[in-house]
Amino acid sequence: MIKVDIRNNVAHIELNDGKANVFSPDMIASFNAALDQAESDAKAIVISGAGDKFSAGFDLSVMQQGGTQQWQMILSGFELLLRLYKHPQPVISAVGGHALGMGAFTLLVSDTRIGIEGDYKLGLPETAGGMQFTDFLVAILDAELNPMFMKSAALQSQFCNPKSALTAGFLDLIVPADHLGATIEKASEGLKQLPVKQYAHNKIELRADAIAIMEKRLSALKKVLL
């Protein structure tokens, strides 16, 4: 589910389920274990997806079951997003293909998002898929998505291509596919040099308003749903 390779003090975390790299309960658990390892053994994190997809979002086979299993997966996914948003180390996402739903939110809670040029989609299919946003997710959107894209990307489920994703906020930079590895290495090398204590503190301070909403809403959802 998750492949972790720590080299030069950078934890490379690859989503890899052999298909669309969806966030299943097992994937989420493996991701949390990878973050534990990164906090112990690395100074920065790079998240990527195997193949031609970053991630297609939550595991639809679990979503379609409904009930407790569905909500347990969603809440554990929200916990993971919050953990990434608060993570003390620099978090970089390397995007080599489609990033949808939970995959797109993973980009939004990353510190740096670098994608390749190409024909792929990034966005939020929730409305089109009959799903409702919660205050938890809206807090992320308010903080990280360009307000000009709130209607088209969030409300109307219109996907971005890599170029429009730059303006929307899903990506910070796009590069040719054969430059992605070198660009990610340069970015991670620079970020891991920043003072660890100050980086962690300033991240929390800069994101304090969004984090407070996310924590409050997540706590409320757990009381209602579990």
Buried (B, 14 or more C-beta within 10 A) or exposed (E): BBEBEBEEBBBBBBBBBEEBBBBBBEBBBBBBEBBEBBBEEBBBBBBBBBBEBBBBBBBBEBBEEEEEEBBBBBBBBBBBBBEBBBBBBBBBBBBBBBBBBBBBBBBBBBBBBBBBBBEBBBBBBBBEBEBEBBBBBBBBBBBBBBEEBBEBBBEEBBBBBBEBBBEBBBBBBBBEEEBBEEBBBEBBEEBBEBEBEEBBEEBEEEBEEBBEBBBEBBEEBEEEEE
